[in-house]
Amino acid sequence: MERTVRRHNPRWLAKVIGIGVAAALAANGPANAQERKSIRWATSSVDSYGYKVAAAMVKIVEDALGGQYTVTVNPYPSTTGAMKAAMDGTAEIGYTADVGMTQLYAGDGGFKSYNPAKSKLVHTWYAYPMESFMATSAKEAGKYKCWGDFSGKPVFYTTAGFMNWLNFQRIYKALGYNFKHVQIDPKTQSDALQAGSISGSVAYTTAGRSLAPYWKETEVRMDVTVVNPCPQEVAKLKAAGLAVVAVNPKEAFSQDVGVAQIQGVPILFGYNVRADMPADVVYRMVSAFFTNKDKLAHSDPGFTPMAKDFVGMQVQGINANPDIAVHAGLAKFLQEQKAWNDKWKIAK
């Protein structure tokens, strides 16, 4: 069957298209007549806690900026990768932690010989603490009494470049242990533990409660046991300036993990930007998180400490690396909250 093709008069078609565009702009209003600006939010991988909670934060940011910006969440293989994306200009917000900021400015680890294409991250917003600790298969738990028993053994210290991976590097440095990391896909963690291809695996909670998604999957598939540091190790860690905090295993795990209390070394996670992001944008973003802190805590318990002491958490994040500059937007917020320290410097 032959198909009839209607040929349009070009002038008539142009006129119709012009009327349609004008009507669309009128319907959308002047705010949408111009293209929305983009903020790319770099997180760690889709298996991580940082990626899991991003959606709730993105909605708050878009609302706070009055619909002028579209915020997209872009996962990277590691937290270090997310930080570099923001500093190299392929993202505007970078997922990070206090230990990552320390290594960045010291030029250590994954930042050795690294020169950002744009500029380094500065203190912007700190969101939740995490606690790193060691776990192993319950059937092999009798072999391990202290963290030193894992020294030189094949261990998955979370994905290379993750902040908990960096955290255990500084833990082992303080204890004088041999850090032998085995890289695996987090989704295969239970298989690796049960097969014995790794002796242990670093676990972490957010605010002493939320487990990473891949760890929730692991504890469903197998029995695990947490191995705490021995008293002499705790003393050595504290002497090196690292804190050791208690985590209630019943708050984090759905099964018995062999200890009445988990002992972990905390780190503070944040979402930092370069100094060239407009101060007003950062100020509105931080202020919106402050206003919605209880809403965030309701969406995920990991935000509970931030909700209880939002301003104190920002101060703690800055004090972890007091020589690093503070974004002008955060500085304005802290000045209004009477929490600014004149010893800190504002990023230019």
C-alpha positions in Angstrom: 0.0 0.0 0.0 1.4 3.3 -1.1 1.9 5.9 1.7 1.0 9.5 1.0 3.6 12.1 2.2 2.3 15.6 2.9 4.7 18.3 2.1 4.5 21.4 4.2 5.0 24.9 3.1 8.3 26.0 4.9 7.0 29.5 5.7 3.8 28.1 7.2 5.7 25.5 9.2 8.1 28.1 10.6 5.2 30.2 11.7 3.5 27.3 13.5 6.7 26.4 15.3 7.3 30.0 16.3 3.8 30.2 17.8 4.3 26.9 19.7 7.6 28.0 21.2 6.1 31.3 22.3 3.2 29.5 23.9 5.5 27.1 25.7 7.6 29.9 27.1 4.5 31.8 28.3 3.2 28.7 30.0 6.4 27.9 31.8 6.9 31.5 33.0 10.1 33.6 33.0 11.9 31.4 35.6 12.0 28.4 33.2 12.5 30.5 30.0 16.2 30.3 30.6 18.2 27.1 31.0 18.7 25.9 34.6 22.3 25.7 35.8 23.8 22.4 36.6 25.4 21.1 39.9 27.0 17.7 39.6 27.1 15.9 42.9 30.0 13.3 42.9 29.6 10.4 45.3 31.3 7.1 45.8 29.9 3.9 44.1 26.3 2.8 44.0 27.0 0.3 46.8 28.0 3.0 49.2 26.2 4.8 51.9 27.2 8.2 50.4 25.3 7.3 47.2 22.4 5.8 49.0 21.5 9.0 50.9 22.2 11.5 48.1 18.7 11.6 46.8 17.3 13.2 50.0 20.0 15.8 50.0 19.6 16.7 46.3 15.9 17.5 46.7 16.7 19.9 49.6 19.4 21.7 47.5 17.2 22.1 44.5 14.4 23.6 46.6 16.8 25.9 48.4 18.1 27.3 45.2 14.7 28.2 43.9 14.6 25.9 40.9 17.6 27.7 39.3 19.8 24.6 39.4 19.4 21.0 38.4 21.4 18.7 40.7 22.5 15.3 39.4 24.1 12.5 41.4 27.2 11.0 39.7 28.7 7.9 41.4 32.4 7.2 41.1 34.4 4.0 41.9 35.7 5.5 45.1 35.5 8.6 47.4 38.9 9.6 46.2 37.6 9.6 42.7 34.6 11.7 43.7 36.9 14.2 45.3 39.1 14.4 42.2 36.1 14.9 39.9 35.1 18.0 41.9 38.6 19.4 41.8 39.1 18.6 38.1 35.9 20.3 37.1 33.8 17.3 36.1 31.7 17.8 39.3 30.8 20.7 41.6 30.3 18.9 44.9 32.7 16.1 46.1 32.1 13.4 48.6 34.9 13.3 51.1 35.9 12.9 54.8 38.3 14.5 57.3 41.0 11.8 56.6 40.6 12.4 52.8 41.1 16.2 53.3 44.2 15.5 55.4 45.7 13.3 52.7 44.8 15.8 49.9 46.6 18.7 51.5 49.5 16.5 52.6 49.9 15.1 49.1 49.7 11.5 50.5 48.2 8.3 49.3 45.9 8.7 46.3 46.8 12.4 46.1 50.5 11.9 45.8 51.8 14.1 42.9 48.2 15.1 42.2 47.5 18.6 40.8 43.8 19.5 40.4 42.8 20.9 37.0 40.7 23.5 38.8 41.4 23.8 42.6 41.3 21.9 45.8 38.2 21.3 47.9 37.7 23.5 51.0 35.5 23.0 54.1 31.9 23.3 53.0 29.5 20.9 54.8 29.9 18.0 57.2 27.1 15.5 57.4 27.7 12.4 59.5 30.3 10.3 61.3 31.3 6.8 60.3 33.0 4.2 62.5 35.4 1.7 60.9 36.0 -1.7 62.4 37.0 -5.3 61.5 34.8 -8.3 60.9 35.4 -11.9 59.7 33.5 -15.1 59.0 32.0 -16.5 62.2 33.4 -20.0 61.4 36.9 -18.5 61.2 36.6 -16.1 64.1 38.6 -18.2 66.6 41.8 -17.4 64.7 41.5 -13.7 65.4 41.7 -12.0 68.8 43.1 -8.6 68.0 43.5 -6.4 65.0 47.2 -7.4 64.9 46.1 -10.9 63.9 45.1 -9.5 60.5 48.4 -7.8 59.9 49.9 -9.0 56.6 46.8 -11.2 55.9 44.6 -10.6 52.8 41.8 -8.3 53.9 39.2 -6.3 52.0 39.6 -2.8 53.7 36.5 -1.5 51.8 37.0 -0.4 48.1 40.4 1.1 47.5 40.1 4.9 47.6 37.2 4.8 50.1 37.6 6.9 53.2 37.3 3.9 55.5 40.1 2.3 53.4 42.2 5.4 54.1 41.1 5.3 57.8 42.5 1.8 58.2 45.7 2.8 56.5 46.3 5.4 59.2 45.1 2.9 61.9 47.7 0.4 60.7 50.4 3.1 60.5 49.7 4.0 64.1 49.9 0.4 65.2 52.8 -0.6 63.0 50.9 -3.3 61.1 51.2 -4.6 57.5 48.3 -3.4 55.3 47.7 -6.1 52.7 44.6 -5.1 50.8 42.7 -7.4 48.4 40.4 -5.6 46.0 37.1 -7.3 45.4 33.6 -6.4 44.2 31.7 -5.5 47.4 28.8 -7.6 46.2 31.0 -10.7 46.3 32.2 -10.0 49.9 30.3 -12.9 51.5 31.6 -15.4 48.9 35.2 -14.2 49.5 34.9 -14.5 53.2 33.3 -18.0 53.1 35.9 -19.2 50.5 38.8 -17.9 52.6 40.2 -15.7 49.8 40.1 -12.9 52.3 40.8 -13.3 56.1 38.6 -10.3 57.1 36.8 -7.3 55.9 36.4 -3.8 57.2 32.8 -2.9 58.1 31.5 0.6 58.9 28.5 2.1 60.4 27.1 5.6 60.0 26.3 7.3 63.3 26.7 3.9 64.9 23.6 2.6 63.2 23.4 2.4 59.4 25.3 -0.3 57.6 26.5 0.1 54.0 24.1 -1.7 51.6 26.7 -4.3 50.6 27.2 -5.1 54.3 23.5 -5.6 54.8 23.6 -8.1 52.0 26.6 -9.9 53.5 25.0 -10.4 56.9 21.9 -11.8 55.3 24.0 -14.4 53.4 26.3 -15.5 56.2 27.2 -15.4 59.9 29.8 -12.8 60.7 31.8 -11.9 63.8 33.3 -8.5 64.8 36.9 -8.6 66.0 37.7 -5.6 68.4 41.1 -4.1 68.9 42.8 -5.4 72.1 43.4 -3.0 75.0 47.0 -2.4 74.1 45.9 -1.5 70.6 43.3 0.9 71.8 45.9 2.6 74.0 48.3 2.9 71.1 45.6 4.4 68.8 44.6 7.0 71.4 48.3 7.9 71.9 48.5 8.5 68.2 45.5 11.0 68.4 42.9 8.6 67.0 39.6 8.2 68.9 38.0 4.8 69.6 34.3 4.8 70.0 31.6 2.3 71.0 28.9 1.1 68.7 25.9 -1.0 69.8 25.9 -4.1 67.5 22.1 -4.4 67.9 21.7 -1.0 66.3 23.7 -1.9 63.3 23.4 -5.6 62.6 20.3 -7.8 62.4 22.2 -10.8 63.9 24.6 -11.6 66.8 28.1 -10.6 65.8 29.9 -12.0 68.8 30.6 -8.9 70.8 28.5 -6.9 73.3 30.0 -3.7 72.1 31.8 -2.9 68.8 34.9 -0.7 69.0 35.6 1.4 65.9 37.7 4.4 64.8 35.5 7.3 63.6 35.8 9.6 60.6 33.7 12.6 59.7 32.1 12.6 56.2 31.2 15.7 54.3 30.4 17.2 50.9 32.9 19.8 50.0 33.3 22.2 47.0 35.9 24.4 45.4 36.3 28.0 46.6 35.0 29.2 43.2 31.4 28.1 43.9 29.4 31.3 44.6 29.2 32.1 48.3 25.4 32.6 48.1 24.8 29.2 46.6 26.8 27.5 49.4 25.2 29.7 52.1 21.7 28.8 50.9 22.6 25.1 50.6 24.1 24.9 54.2 21.2 26.9 55.6 18.7 24.6 53.9 20.4 21.5 55.4 20.3 23.2 58.8 16.5 24.0 58.4 15.8 20.4 57.2 18.2 18.6 59.6 15.3 16.7 61.4 13.8 15.7 58.0 17.2 14.3 57.0 17.5 12.3 60.3 14.0 11.0 59.7 15.0 9.8 56.2 18.0 8.0 57.5 19.3 7.5 61.1 22.9 8.3 59.9 22.0 12.0 60.0 20.9 11.9 63.7 24.2 13.3 65.1 24.0 16.2 62.6 20.4 16.9 63.5 21.3 17.0 67.2 24.3 19.3 66.8 24.5 20.7 63.3 26.7 23.6 64.0 29.0 21.6 66.3 29.5 19.0 63.5 30.7 21.8 61.1 33.1 23.1 63.8 34.4 19.5 64.3 34.9 19.1 60.6 37.0 22.3 60.3 39.0 21.5 63.5 40.0 18.1 62.1 42.0 20.1 59.5 42.1 23.7 60.8 44.8 24.8 58.3 42.4 24.2 55.4 40.4 27.2 54.3 36.6 27.4 54.9 34.2 28.3 52.0 32.9 31.8 52.3 29.3 30.5 52.3 29.9 28.2 55.3 31.9 31.0 57.0 28.9 33.4 56.7 26.6 30.7 58.1 28.9 30.0 61.1 29.3 33.7 61.8 25.5 34.1 62.0 25.5 31.1 64.4 28.1 32.8 66.6 30.4 29.7 66.0 33.1 31.3 63.8 36.7 31.0 65.0 38.9 33.9 64.0 41.9 31.5 63.7 40.2 29.9 60.7 40.8 31.3 57.2 38.1 32.0 54.6 38.8 30.6 51.1 39.3 33.1 48.3 
